[in-house]
Amino acid sequence: MRSWSSPPRAGSLGALLGAKVYVDPEVLGHNTVAFAAGSQSESIKMRTEELFGGERATTVPLIKRPERASDDPIA
């Protein structure tokens, strides 16, 4: 996994991809994110703020979280 302290910037992620950007609020709660970088063996790890900072991303829950039964312990 490659990690950059100052990743290459080509404008916003949406502009770079030519697409609208949707991000799960859970992702924004992490300091860093890692994502595929063109192959099954390469990924990029960077600060979340560097990836989404200044981005016009739509924040929306993208995964279904498991429902917790009332008697389940809180982890």
N, C-alpha and C positions, 0 to 999 in steps of 0.2 A: 504494500500500500504506500503510495507516495503522499507525503504531507508537505504543504507549503506554508511558510510563515507569511508570505505575501503572494497569493495565487495570481496567475495572469488574469487580467480583467479585460473584457471586451464589451463593457456595458452591462446592462442587467441580464439576468438569466433568461427572462422572457424574450428580450430583444435578440439575444444570442440564438435562441432556439426558434424564434418566430412563433411563439405560442403563449397562451395564457398560462400563468403559474398558479397552481393550487398547492397548499401546504397544510398538513395536519397540525393542529395546535401543539400536539405532543412533541413534534420535531422542534418547534421554536423554544421549547423548554430545555433543550440540550445545548451545551457550550460548543460542541463539535458535531459534524455530520460526516458520514462516509457514503459514497455512492459509486456505482459502476462507471468505469472510464473507458468504454470501448471494447473491452474483452472480458472474458470470464476470470482472468487472473490479474486484472488491473483495477484499482479503485483510487479514488481521491478522497482525502480526509481534510476538512477545513473548518474554520470557525463558522458557526451558523450565521452570525451577523455578517460575515464577509460574503456568504452565499446569498442571503436574502435581504441584507441591508439596502435600503433604497429601492427595493423591488416592489412593484405593485402586485403583490401576491394575494390571492383570495384565501383566507383562512377558513378551512372547513374540515370537520372530522372525516377522514378518508378510510378508516378501518372500523370494524365493529368490535367493540371491546366486550369481553365476556361479562355476562351478568353475574353478580355475586349474590348467592343465597343469603338470607338474613342470618343464618347460623354459621356461615363461613367465617373463619378468622380473618382479621384484617392483617395483610402481610406487611 
